[in-house]
Amino acid sequence: MEIQPLKSREFGIACSTMTNWITCAIVGATFLSLVDTLGSAHTFWLYAVLNAFFIVLTVAFVPETKNVSLEQIEKNLMSGKKLRDIGC
């Protein structure tokens, strides 16, 4: 479910898409160099550790919005609730 308010949804989706493209470019640009330097196994372990770290960050900082309407999320955002609490 999208958590961006309707007024700024385009900007939020653009930021998400840009972040995805940039991270894919970083992985694509570094993969072969890392395989040459570290070897295949260590390169995949490095990416696995980074993914685990980012999963922890996601769990810690991305709010749960299950069963919360977009209108309620927008209302919570506009009322000044902390981002962690917008799904409550």
mmCIF file as gemmi writes it, N, C-alpha and C atoms, coordinates in Angstrom:
data_model
loop_
_atom_site.group_PDB
_atom_site.id
_atom_site.type_symbol
_atom_site.label_atom_id
_atom_site.label_alt_id
_atom_site.label_comp_id
_atom_site.label_asym_id
_atom_site.label_entity_id
_atom_site.label_seq_id
_atom_site.pdbx_PDB_ins_code
_atom_site.Cartn_x
_atom_site.Cartn_y
_atom_site.Cartn_z
_atom_site.occupancy
_atom_site.B_iso_or_equiv
_atom_site.pdbx_formal_charge
_atom_site.auth_seq_id
_atom_site.auth_asym_id
_atom_site.pdbx_PDB_model_num
ATOM 1 N N . MET Axp A 1 ? 0.847 -1.172 0 1 0 ? 1 A 1
ATOM 2 C CA . MET Axp A 1 ? 0 0 0 1 0 ? 1 A 1
ATOM 3 C C . MET Axp A 1 ? 0.893 1.237 0 1 0 ? 1 A 1
ATOM 4 N N . GLU Axp A 2 ? 0.494 2.234 -0.748 1 0 ? 2 A 1
ATOM 5 C CA . GLU Axp A 2 ? 1.247 3.479 -0.803 1 0 ? 2 A 1
ATOM 6 C C . GLU Axp A 2 ? 1.024 4.266 0.481 1 0 ? 2 A 1
ATOM 7 N N . ILE Axp A 3 ? 2.072 4.922 0.982 1 0 ? 3 A 1
ATOM 8 C CA . ILE Axp A 3 ? 1.908 5.724 2.187 1 0 ? 3 A 1
ATOM 9 C C . ILE Axp A 3 ? 2.067 7.207 1.911 1 0 ? 3 A 1
ATOM 10 N N . GLN Axp A 4 ? 2.3 7.569 0.648 1 0 ? 4 A 1
ATOM 11 C CA . GLN Axp A 4 ? 2.426 8.983 0.333 1 0 ? 4 A 1
ATOM 12 C C . GLN Axp A 4 ? 1.05 9.625 0.252 1 0 ? 4 A 1
ATOM 13 N N . PRO Axp A 5 ? 0.929 10.856 0.765 1 0 ? 5 A 1
ATOM 14 C CA . PRO Axp A 5 ? -0.348 11.574 0.621 1 0 ? 5 A 1
ATOM 15 C C . PRO Axp A 5 ? -0.64 11.832 -0.857 1 0 ? 5 A 1
ATOM 16 N N . LEU Axp A 6 ? -1.906 12.001 -1.179 1 0 ? 6 A 1
ATOM 17 C CA . LEU Axp A 6 ? -2.3 12.197 -2.565 1 0 ? 6 A 1
ATOM 18 C C . LEU Axp A 6 ? -1.621 13.411 -3.192 1 0 ? 6 A 1
ATOM 19 N N . LYS Axp A 7 ? -1.406 14.472 -2.416 1 0 ? 7 A 1
ATOM 20 C CA . LYS Axp A 7 ? -0.818 15.701 -2.955 1 0 ? 7 A 1
ATOM 21 C C . LYS Axp A 7 ? 0.632 15.516 -3.388 1 0 ? 7 A 1
ATOM 22 N N . SER Axp A 8 ? 1.333 14.582 -2.78 1 0 ? 8 A 1
ATOM 23 C CA . SER Axp A 8 ? 2.757 14.419 -3.113 1 0 ? 8 A 1
ATOM 24 C C . SER Axp A 8 ? 3.092 13.003 -3.557 1 0 ? 8 A 1
ATOM 25 N N . ARG Axp A 9 ? 2.099 12.275 -4.006 1 0 ? 9 A 1
ATOM 26 C CA . ARG Axp A 9 ? 2.321 10.886 -4.399 1 0 ? 9 A 1
ATOM 27 C C . ARG Axp A 9 ? 3.305 10.77 -5.565 1 0 ? 9 A 1
ATOM 28 N N . GLU Axp A 10 ? 3.184 11.647 -6.555 1 0 ? 10 A 1
ATOM 29 C CA . GLU Axp A 10 ? 4.082 11.574 -7.707 1 0 ? 10 A 1
ATOM 30 C C . GLU Axp A 10 ? 5.537 11.735 -7.268 1 0 ? 10 A 1
ATOM 31 N N . PHE Axp A 11 ? 5.788 12.698 -6.382 1 0 ? 11 A 1
ATOM 32 C CA . PHE Axp A 11 ? 7.152 12.913 -5.893 1 0 ? 11 A 1
ATOM 33 C C . PHE Axp A 11 ? 7.655 11.693 -5.123 1 0 ? 11 A 1
ATOM 34 N N . GLY Axp A 12 ? 6.813 11.118 -4.284 1 0 ? 12 A 1
ATOM 35 C CA . GLY Axp A 12 ? 7.215 9.943 -3.504 1 0 ? 12 A 1
ATOM 36 C C . GLY Axp A 12 ? 7.523 8.749 -4.386 1 0 ? 12 A 1
ATOM 37 N N . ILE Axp A 13 ? 6.699 8.524 -5.394 1 0 ? 13 A 1
ATOM 38 C CA . ILE Axp A 13 ? 6.941 7.41 -6.311 1 0 ? 13 A 1
ATOM 39 C C . ILE Axp A 13 ? 8.197 7.671 -7.131 1 0 ? 13 A 1
ATOM 40 N N . ALA Axp A 14 ? 8.406 8.933 -7.532 1 0 ? 14 A 1
ATOM 41 C CA . ALA Axp A 14 ? 9.623 9.274 -8.281 1 0 ? 14 A 1
ATOM 42 C C . ALA Axp A 14 ? 10.868 9.021 -7.433 1 0 ? 14 A 1
ATOM 43 N N . CYS Axp A 15 ? 10.815 9.384 -6.159 1 0 ? 15 A 1
ATOM 44 C CA . CYS Axp A 15 ? 11.959 9.136 -5.262 1 0 ? 15 A 1
ATOM 45 C C . CYS Axp A 15 ? 12.208 7.641 -5.091 1 0 ? 15 A 1
ATOM 46 N N . SER Axp A 16 ? 11.141 6.874 -4.933 1 0 ? 16 A 1
ATOM 47 C CA . SER Axp A 16 ? 11.283 5.419 -4.79 1 0 ? 16 A 1
ATOM 48 C C . SER Axp A 16 ? 11.892 4.804 -6.042 1 0 ? 16 A 1
ATOM 49 N N . THR Axp A 17 ? 11.406 5.226 -7.195 1 0 ? 17 A 1
ATOM 50 C CA . THR Axp A 17 ? 11.915 4.693 -8.46 1 0 ? 17 A 1
ATOM 51 C C . THR Axp A 17 ? 13.375 5.083 -8.662 1 0 ? 17 A 1
ATOM 52 N N . MET Axp A 18 ? 13.709 6.332 -8.361 1 0 ? 18 A 1
ATOM 53 C CA . MET Axp A 18 ? 15.093 6.793 -8.507 1 0 ? 18 A 1
ATOM 54 C C . MET Axp A 18 ? 16.029 6.011 -7.588 1 0 ? 18 A 1
ATOM 55 N N . THR Axp A 19 ? 15.604 5.782 -6.353 1 0 ? 19 A 1
ATOM 56 C CA . THR Axp A 19 ? 16.412 5.008 -5.409 1 0 ? 19 A 1
ATOM 57 C C . THR Axp A 19 ? 16.639 3.595 -5.928 1 0 ? 19 A 1
ATOM 58 N N . ASN Axp A 20 ? 15.599 2.99 -6.465 1 0 ? 20 A 1
ATOM 59 C CA . ASN Axp A 20 ? 15.715 1.641 -7.014 1 0 ? 20 A 1
ATOM 60 C C . ASN Axp A 20 ? 16.7 1.61 -8.174 1 0 ? 20 A 1
ATOM 61 N N . TRP Axp A 21 ? 16.601 2.543 -9.095 1 0 ? 21 A 1
ATOM 62 C CA . TRP Axp A 21 ? 17.518 2.595 -10.242 1 0 ? 21 A 1
ATOM 63 C C . TRP Axp A 21 ? 18.955 2.833 -9.791 1 0 ? 21 A 1
ATOM 64 N N . ILE Axp A 22 ? 19.158 3.738 -8.847 1 0 ? 22 A 1
ATOM 65 C CA . ILE Axp A 22 ? 20.519 4.034 -8.376 1 0 ? 22 A 1
ATOM 66 C C . ILE Axp A 22 ? 21.139 2.819 -7.708 1 0 ? 22 A 1
ATOM 67 N N . THR Axp A 23 ? 20.383 2.139 -6.842 1 0 ? 23 A 1
ATOM 68 C CA . THR Axp A 23 ? 20.949 0.963 -6.172 1 0 ? 23 A 1
ATOM 69 C C . THR Axp A 23 ? 21.219 -0.166 -7.161 1 0 ? 23 A 1
ATOM 70 N N . CYS Axp A 24 ? 20.363 -0.329 -8.155 1 0 ? 24 A 1
ATOM 71 C CA . CYS Axp A 24 ? 20.626 -1.344 -9.187 1 0 ? 24 A 1
ATOM 72 C C . CYS Axp A 24 ? 21.887 -0.992 -9.975 1 0 ? 24 A 1
ATOM 73 N N . ALA Axp A 25 ? 22.081 0.295 -10.25 1 0 ? 25 A 1
ATOM 74 C CA . ALA Axp A 25 ? 23.285 0.728 -10.962 1 0 ? 25 A 1
ATOM 75 C C . ALA Axp A 25 ? 24.536 0.476 -10.119 1 0 ? 25 A 1
ATOM 76 N N . ILE Axp A 26 ? 24.452 0.717 -8.826 1 0 ? 26 A 1
ATOM 77 C CA . ILE Axp A 26 ? 25.595 0.478 -7.94 1 0 ? 26 A 1
ATOM 78 C C . ILE Axp A 26 ? 25.957 -1.001 -7.921 1 0 ? 26 A 1
ATOM 79 N N . VAL Axp A 27 ? 24.947 -1.857 -7.799 1 0 ? 27 A 1
ATOM 80 C CA . VAL Axp A 27 ? 25.212 -3.303 -7.799 1 0 ? 27 A 1
ATOM 81 C C . VAL Axp A 27 ? 25.803 -3.72 -9.141 1 0 ? 27 A 1
ATOM 82 N N . GLY Axp A 28 ? 25.228 -3.229 -10.228 1 0 ? 28 A 1
ATOM 83 C CA . GLY Axp A 28 ? 25.741 -3.575 -11.553 1 0 ? 28 A 1
ATOM 84 C C . GLY Axp A 28 ? 27.161 -3.089 -11.786 1 0 ? 28 A 1
ATOM 85 N N . ALA Axp A 29 ? 27.476 -1.912 -11.262 1 0 ? 29 A 1
ATOM 86 C CA . ALA Axp A 29 ? 28.802 -1.337 -11.476 1 0 ? 29 A 1
ATOM 87 C C . ALA Axp A 29 ? 29.868 -1.989 -10.599 1 0 ? 29 A 1
ATOM 88 N N . THR Axp A 30 ? 29.482 -2.526 -9.456 1 0 ? 30 A 1
ATOM 89 C CA . THR Axp A 30 ? 30.478 -3.071 -8.533 1 0 ? 30 A 1
ATOM 90 C C . THR Axp A 30 ? 30.603 -4.59 -8.575 1 0 ? 30 A 1
ATOM 91 N N . PHE Axp A 31 ? 29.639 -5.273 -9.148 1 0 ? 31 A 1
ATOM 92 C CA . PHE Axp A 31 ? 29.604 -6.727 -9.04 1 0 ? 31 A 1
ATOM 93 C C . PHE Axp A 31 ? 30.852 -7.397 -9.616 1 0 ? 31 A 1
ATOM 94 N N . LEU Axp A 32 ? 31.183 -7.103 -10.852 1 0 ? 32 A 1
ATOM 95 C CA . LEU Axp A 32 ? 32.321 -7.789 -11.473 1 0 ? 32 A 1
ATOM 96 C C . LEU Axp A 32 ? 33.642 -7.448 -10.798 1 0 ? 32 A 1
ATOM 97 N N . SER Axp A 33 ? 33.792 -6.204 -10.375 1 0 ? 33 A 1
ATOM 98 C CA . SER Axp A 33 ? 35.017 -5.822 -9.654 1 0 ? 33 A 1
ATOM 99 C C . SER Axp A 33 ? 35.125 -6.568 -8.338 1 0 ? 33 A 1
ATOM 100 N N . LEU Axp A 34 ? 34.014 -6.698 -7.646 1 0 ? 34 A 1
ATOM 101 C CA . LEU Axp A 34 ? 34.032 -7.426 -6.375 1 0 ? 34 A 1
ATOM 102 C C . LEU Axp A 34 ? 34.306 -8.906 -6.592 1 0 ? 34 A 1
ATOM 103 N N . VAL Axp A 35 ? 33.737 -9.492 -7.639 1 0 ? 35 A 1
ATOM 104 C CA . VAL Axp A 35 ? 34.013 -10.905 -7.922 1 0 ? 35 A 1
ATOM 105 C C . VAL Axp A 35 ? 35.497 -11.097 -8.204 1 0 ? 35 A 1
ATOM 106 N N . ASP Axp A 36 ? 36.106 -10.191 -8.972 1 0 ? 36 A 1
ATOM 107 C CA . ASP Axp A 36 ? 37.545 -10.286 -9.252 1 0 ? 36 A 1
ATOM 108 C C . ASP Axp A 36 ? 38.38 -10.118 -7.99 1 0 ? 36 A 1
ATOM 109 N N . THR Axp A 37 ? 37.951 -9.208 -7.117 1 0 ? 37 A 1
ATOM 110 C CA . THR Axp A 37 ? 38.729 -8.903 -5.916 1 0 ? 37 A 1
ATOM 111 C C . THR Axp A 37 ? 38.49 -9.907 -4.79 1 0 ? 37 A 1
ATOM 112 N N . LEU Axp A 38 ? 37.241 -10.183 -4.503 1 0 ? 38 A 1
ATOM 113 C CA . LEU Axp A 38 ? 36.889 -11.014 -3.344 1 0 ? 38 A 1
ATOM 114 C C . LEU Axp A 38 ? 36.611 -12.468 -3.695 1 0 ? 38 A 1
ATOM 115 N N . GLY Axp A 39 ? 36.237 -12.737 -4.922 1 0 ? 39 A 1
ATOM 116 C CA . GLY Axp A 39 ? 35.79 -14.065 -5.305 1 0 ? 39 A 1
ATOM 117 C C . GLY Axp A 39 ? 34.263 -14.127 -5.246 1 0 ? 39 A 1
ATOM 118 N N . SER Axp A 40 ? 33.728 -15.124 -5.887 1 0 ? 40 A 1
ATOM 119 C CA . SER Axp A 40 ? 32.267 -15.245 -5.993 1 0 ? 40 A 1
ATOM 120 C C . SER Axp A 40 ? 31.581 -15.389 -4.642 1 0 ? 40 A 1
ATOM 121 N N . ALA Axp A 41 ? 32.065 -16.304 -3.84 1 0 ? 41 A 1
ATOM 122 C CA . ALA Axp A 41 ? 31.405 -16.587 -2.561 1 0 ? 41 A 1
ATOM 123 C C . ALA Axp A 41 ? 31.397 -15.364 -1.649 1 0 ? 41 A 1
ATOM 124 N N . HIS Axp A 42 ? 32.534 -14.702 -1.525 1 0 ? 42 A 1
ATOM 125 C CA . HIS Axp A 42 ? 32.601 -13.542 -0.642 1 0 ? 42 A 1
ATOM 126 C C . HIS Axp A 42 ? 31.753 -12.374 -1.159 1 0 ? 42 A 1
ATOM 127 N N . THR Axp A 43 ? 31.681 -12.242 -2.48 1 0 ? 43 A 1
ATOM 128 C CA . THR Axp A 43 ? 30.842 -11.182 -3.049 1 0 ? 43 A 1
ATOM 129 C C . THR Axp A 43 ? 29.385 -11.416 -2.703 1 0 ? 43 A 1
ATOM 130 N N . PHE Axp A 44 ? 28.915 -12.644 -2.866 1 0 ? 44 A 1
ATOM 131 C CA . PHE Axp A 44 ? 27.515 -12.932 -2.542 1 0 ? 44 A 1
ATOM 132 C C . PHE Axp A 44 ? 27.266 -12.814 -1.043 1 0 ? 44 A 1
ATOM 133 N N . TRP Axp A 45 ? 28.23 -13.199 -0.218 1 0 ? 45 A 1
ATOM 134 C CA . TRP Axp A 45 ? 28.079 -13.021 1.224 1 0 ? 45 A 1
ATOM 135 C C . TRP Axp A 45 ? 28.008 -11.54 1.588 1 0 ? 45 A 1
ATOM 136 N N . LEU Axp A 46 ? 28.813 -10.722 0.918 1 0 ? 46 A 1
ATOM 137 C CA . LEU Axp A 46 ? 28.768 -9.28 1.164 1 0 ? 46 A 1
ATOM 138 C C . LEU Axp A 46 ? 27.391 -8.729 0.84 1 0 ? 46 A 1
ATOM 139 N N . TYR Axp A 47 ? 26.865 -9.093 -0.322 1 0 ? 47 A 1
ATOM 140 C CA . TYR Axp A 47 ? 25.523 -8.628 -0.69 1 0 ? 47 A 1
ATOM 141 C C . TYR Axp A 47 ? 24.465 -9.193 0.258 1 0 ? 47 A 1
ATOM 142 N N . ALA Axp A 48 ? 24.641 -10.411 0.737 1 0 ? 48 A 1
ATOM 143 C CA . ALA Axp A 48 ? 23.694 -10.994 1.687 1 0 ? 48 A 1
ATOM 144 C C . ALA Axp A 48 ? 23.696 -10.23 3.006 1 0 ? 48 A 1
ATOM 145 N N . VAL Axp A 49 ? 24.888 -9.875 3.497 1 0 ? 49 A 1
ATOM 146 C CA . VAL Axp A 49 ? 24.994 -9.104 4.743 1 0 ? 49 A 1
ATOM 147 C C . VAL Axp A 49 ? 24.364 -7.723 4.562 1 0 ? 49 A 1
ATOM 148 N N . LEU Axp A 50 ? 24.635 -7.086 3.428 1 0 ? 50 A 1
ATOM 149 C CA . LEU Axp A 50 ? 24.026 -5.779 3.164 1 0 ? 50 A 1
ATOM 150 C C . LEU Axp A 50 ? 22.501 -5.884 3.11 1 0 ? 50 A 1
ATOM 151 N N . ASN Axp A 51 ? 21.986 -6.934 2.467 1 0 ? 51 A 1
ATOM 152 C CA . ASN Axp A 51 ? 20.534 -7.124 2.424 1 0 ? 51 A 1
ATOM 153 C C . ASN Axp A 51 ? 19.953 -7.338 3.812 1 0 ? 51 A 1
ATOM 154 N N . ALA Axp A 52 ? 20.626 -8.122 4.641 1 0 ? 52 A 1
ATOM 155 C CA . ALA Axp A 52 ? 20.151 -8.338 6.008 1 0 ? 52 A 1
ATOM 156 C C . ALA Axp A 52 ? 20.124 -7.017 6.777 1 0 ? 52 A 1
ATOM 157 N N . PHE Axp A 53 ? 21.165 -6.206 6.608 1 0 ? 53 A 1
ATOM 158 C CA . PHE Axp A 53 ? 21.223 -4.901 7.257 1 0 ? 53 A 1
ATOM 159 C C . PHE Axp A 53 ? 20.051 -4.021 6.806 1 0 ? 53 A 1
ATOM 160 N N . PHE Axp A 54 ? 19.775 -4.01 5.512 1 0 ? 54 A 1
ATOM 161 C CA . PHE Axp A 54 ? 18.688 -3.174 5.01 1 0 ? 54 A 1
ATOM 162 C C . PHE Axp A 54 ? 17.311 -3.708 5.414 1 0 ? 54 A 1
ATOM 163 N N . ILE Axp A 55 ? 17.189 -5.002 5.611 1 0 ? 55 A 1
ATOM 164 C CA . ILE Axp A 55 ? 15.935 -5.556 6.128 1 0 ? 55 A 1
ATOM 165 C C . ILE Axp A 55 ? 15.714 -5.063 7.556 1 0 ? 55 A 1
ATOM 166 N N . VAL Axp A 56 ? 16.767 -5.058 8.358 1 0 ? 56 A 1
ATOM 167 C CA . VAL Axp A 56 ? 16.662 -4.56 9.734 1 0 ? 56 A 1
ATOM 168 C C . VAL Axp A 56 ? 16.262 -3.081 9.725 1 0 ? 56 A 1
ATOM 169 N N . LEU Axp A 57 ? 16.876 -2.282 8.859 1 0 ? 57 A 1
ATOM 170 C CA . LEU Axp A 57 ? 16.504 -0.871 8.755 1 0 ? 57 A 1
ATOM 171 C C . LEU Axp A 57 ? 15.039 -0.698 8.35 1 0 ? 57 A 1
ATOM 172 N N . THR Axp A 58 ? 14.588 -1.522 7.413 1 0 ? 58 A 1
ATOM 173 C CA . THR Axp A 58 ? 13.196 -1.442 6.966 1 0 ? 58 A 1
ATOM 174 C C . THR Axp A 58 ? 12.243 -1.762 8.098 1 0 ? 58 A 1
ATOM 175 N N . VAL Axp A 59 ? 12.517 -2.826 8.829 1 0 ? 59 A 1
ATOM 176 C CA . VAL Axp A 59 ? 11.658 -3.202 9.956 1 0 ? 59 A 1
ATOM 177 C C . VAL Axp A 59 ? 11.662 -2.111 11.028 1 0 ? 59 A 1
ATOM 178 N N . ALA Axp A 60 ? 12.812 -1.491 11.23 1 0 ? 60 A 1
ATOM 179 C CA . ALA Axp A 60 ? 12.935 -0.476 12.275 1 0 ? 60 A 1
ATOM 180 C C . ALA Axp A 60 ? 12.28 0.845 11.902 1 0 ? 60 A 1
ATOM 181 N N . PHE Axp A 61 ? 12.311 1.229 10.611 1 0 ? 61 A 1
ATOM 182 C CA . PHE Axp A 61 ? 11.904 2.574 10.265 1 0 ? 61 A 1
ATOM 183 C C . PHE Axp A 61 ? 10.691 2.708 9.351 1 0 ? 61 A 1
ATOM 184 N N . VAL Axp A 62 ? 10.275 1.646 8.685 1 0 ? 62 A 1
ATOM 185 C CA . VAL Axp A 62 ? 9.123 1.742 7.781 1 0 ? 62 A 1
ATOM 186 C C . VAL Axp A 62 ? 7.87 1.348 8.555 1 0 ? 62 A 1
ATOM 187 N N . PRO Axp A 63 ? 6.879 2.224 8.586 1 0 ? 63 A 1
ATOM 188 C CA . PRO Axp A 63 ? 5.681 1.948 9.386 1 0 ? 63 A 1
ATOM 189 C C . PRO Axp A 63 ? 4.804 0.87 8.759 1 0 ? 63 A 1
ATOM 190 N N . GLU Axp A 64 ? 4.118 0.136 9.608 1 0 ? 64 A 1
ATOM 191 C CA . GLU Axp A 64 ? 3.143 -0.853 9.16 1 0 ? 64 A 1
ATOM 192 C C . GLU Axp A 64 ? 1.834 -0.127 8.861 1 0 ? 64 A 1
ATOM 193 N N . THR Axp A 65 ? 1.307 -0.326 7.67 1 0 ? 65 A 1
ATOM 194 C CA . THR Axp A 65 ? 0.064 0.341 7.283 1 0 ? 65 A 1
ATOM 195 C C . THR Axp A 65 ? -1.014 -0.663 6.882 1 0 ? 65 A 1
ATOM 196 N N . LYS Axp A 66 ? -0.882 -1.894 7.33 1 0 ? 66 A 1
ATOM 197 C CA . LYS Axp A 66 ? -1.865 -2.923 7 1 0 ? 66 A 1
ATOM 198 C C . LYS Axp A 66 ? -3.226 -2.546 7.584 1 0 ? 66 A 1
ATOM 199 N N . ASN Axp A 67 ? -4.256 -2.68 6.758 1 0 ? 67 A 1
ATOM 200 C CA . ASN Axp A 67 ? -5.65 -2.393 7.14 1 0 ? 67 A 1
ATOM 201 C C . ASN Axp A 67 ? -5.885 -0.942 7.541 1 0 ? 67 A 1
ATOM 202 N N . VAL Axp A 68 ? -5.045 -0.025 7.063 1 0 ? 68 A 1
ATOM 203 C CA . VAL Axp A 68 ? -5.238 1.401 7.311 1 0 ? 68 A 1
ATOM 204 C C . VAL Axp A 68 ? -5.482 2.052 5.957 1 0 ? 68 A 1
ATOM 205 N N . SER Axp A 69 ? -6.565 2.794 5.84 1 0 ? 69 A 1
ATOM 206 C CA . SER Axp A 69 ? -6.893 3.407 4.554 1 0 ? 69 A 1
ATOM 207 C C . SER Axp A 69 ? -5.905 4.512 4.218 1 0 ? 69 A 1
ATOM 208 N N . LEU Axp A 70 ? -5.79 4.797 2.936 1 0 ? 70 A 1
ATOM 209 C CA . LEU Axp A 70 ? -4.908 5.861 2.479 1 0 ? 70 A 1
ATOM 210 C C . LEU Axp A 70 ? -5.342 7.204 3.058 1 0 ? 70 A 1
ATOM 211 N N . GLU Axp A 71 ? -6.645 7.399 3.181 1 0 ? 71 A 1
ATOM 212 C CA . GLU Axp A 71 ? -7.153 8.642 3.749 1 0 ? 71 A 1
ATOM 213 C C . GLU Axp A 71 ? -6.725 8.802 5.206 1 0 ? 71 A 1
ATOM 214 N N . GLN Axp A 72 ? -6.747 7.709 5.971 1 0 ? 72 A 1
ATOM 215 C CA . GLN Axp A 72 ? -6.326 7.759 7.367 1 0 ? 72 A 1
ATOM 216 C C . GLN Axp A 72 ? -4.824 8.012 7.48 1 0 ? 72 A 1
ATOM 217 N N . ILE Axp A 73 ? -4.053 7.388 6.597 1 0 ? 73 A 1
ATOM 218 C CA . ILE Axp A 73 ? -2.612 7.626 6.595 1 0 ? 73 A 1
ATOM 219 C C . ILE Axp A 73 ? -2.329 9.091 6.302 1 0 ? 73 A 1
ATOM 220 N N . GLU Axp A 74 ? -3.012 9.643 5.291 1 0 ? 74 A 1
ATOM 221 C CA . GLU Axp A 74 ? -2.821 11.049 4.943 1 0 ? 74 A 1
ATOM 222 C C . GLU Axp A 74 ? -3.221 11.957 6.105 1 0 ? 74 A 1
ATOM 223 N N . LYS Axp A 75 ? -4.322 11.628 6.76 1 0 ? 75 A 1
ATOM 224 C CA . LYS Axp A 75 ? -4.77 12.413 7.915 1 0 ? 75 A 1
ATOM 225 C C . LYS Axp A 75 ? -3.72 12.373 9.033 1 0 ? 75 A 1
ATOM 226 N N . ASN Axp A 76 ? -3.17 11.197 9.288 1 0 ? 76 A 1
ATOM 227 C CA . ASN Axp A 76 ? -2.136 11.065 10.318 1 0 ? 76 A 1
ATOM 228 C C . ASN Axp A 76 ? -0.883 11.863 9.958 1 0 ? 76 A 1
ATOM 229 N N . LEU Axp A 77 ? -0.49 11.81 8.679 1 0 ? 77 A 1
ATOM 230 C CA . LEU Axp A 77 ? 0.682 12.575 8.246 1 0 ? 77 A 1
ATOM 231 C C . LEU Axp A 77 ? 0.453 14.076 8.389 1 0 ? 77 A 1
ATOM 232 N N . MET Axp A 78 ? -0.721 14.526 7.942 1 0 ? 78 A 1
ATOM 233 C CA . MET Axp A 78 ? -1.009 15.955 7.97 1 0 ? 78 A 1
ATOM 234 C C . MET Axp A 78 ? -1.22 16.485 9.391 1 0 ? 78 A 1
ATOM 235 N N . SER Axp A 79 ? -1.573 15.615 10.329 1 0 ? 79 A 1
ATOM 236 C CA . SER Axp A 79 ? -1.782 16.054 11.708 1 0 ? 79 A 1
ATOM 237 C C . SER Axp A 79 ? -0.468 16.124 12.488 1 0 ? 79 A 1
ATOM 238 N N . GLY Axp A 80 ? 0.628 15.7 11.863 1 0 ? 80 A 1
ATOM 239 C CA . GLY Axp A 80 ? 1.928 15.823 12.508 1 0 ? 80 A 1
ATOM 240 C C . GLY Axp A 80 ? 2.376 14.591 13.263 1 0 ? 80 A 1
ATOM 241 N N . LYS Axp A 81 ? 1.688 13.466 13.077 1 0 ? 81 A 1
ATOM 242 C CA . LYS Axp A 81 ? 2.145 12.239 13.743 1 0 ? 81 A 1
ATOM 243 C C . LYS Axp A 81 ? 3.522 11.845 13.231 1 0 ? 81 A 1
ATOM 244 N N . LYS Axp A 82 ? 4.29 11.199 14.087 1 0 ? 82 A 1
ATOM 245 C CA . LYS Axp A 82 ? 5.587 10.679 13.664 1 0 ? 82 A 1
ATOM 246 C C . LYS Axp A 82 ? 5.389 9.654 12.576 1 0 ? 82 A 1
ATOM 247 N N . LEU Axp A 83 ? 6.345 9.558 11.665 1 0 ? 83 A 1
ATOM 248 C CA . LEU Axp A 83 ? 6.217 8.608 10.563 1 0 ? 83 A 1
ATOM 249 C C . LEU Axp A 83 ? 6.022 7.179 11.058 1 0 ? 83 A 1
ATOM 250 N N . ARG Axp A 84 ? 6.658 6.845 12.167 1 0 ? 84 A 1
ATOM 251 C CA . ARG Axp A 84 ? 6.544 5.486 12.714 1 0 ? 84 A 1
ATOM 252 C C . ARG Axp A 84 ? 5.119 5.176 13.154 1 0 ? 84 A 1
ATOM 253 N N . ASP Axp A 85 ? 4.317 6.22 13.437 1 0 ? 85 A 1
ATOM 254 C CA . ASP Axp A 85 ? 2.97 6.023 13.986 1 0 ? 85 A 1
ATOM 255 C C . ASP Axp A 85 ? 1.858 6.304 12.985 1 0 ? 85 A 1
ATOM 256 N N . ILE Axp A 86 ? 2.17 6.477 11.696 1 0 ? 86 A 1
ATOM 257 C CA . ILE Axp A 86 ? 1.103 6.848 10.759 1 0 ? 86 A 1
ATOM 258 C C . ILE Axp A 86 ? 0.155 5.707 10.464 1 0 ? 86 A 1
ATOM 259 N N . GLY Axp A 87 ? 0.53 4.48 10.76 1 0 ? 87 A 1
ATOM 260 C CA . GLY Axp A 87 ? -0.347 3.337 10.512 1 0 ? 87 A 1
ATOM 261 C C . GLY Axp A 87 ? -1.213 2.974 11.687 1 0 ? 87 A 1
ATOM 262 N N . CYS Axp A 88 ? -1.165 3.756 12.75 1 0 ? 88 A 1
ATOM 263 C CA . CYS Axp A 88 ? -1.935 3.453 13.96 1 0 ? 88 A 1
ATOM 264 C C . CYS Axp A 88 ? -3.309 4.094 13.912 1 0 ? 88 A 1
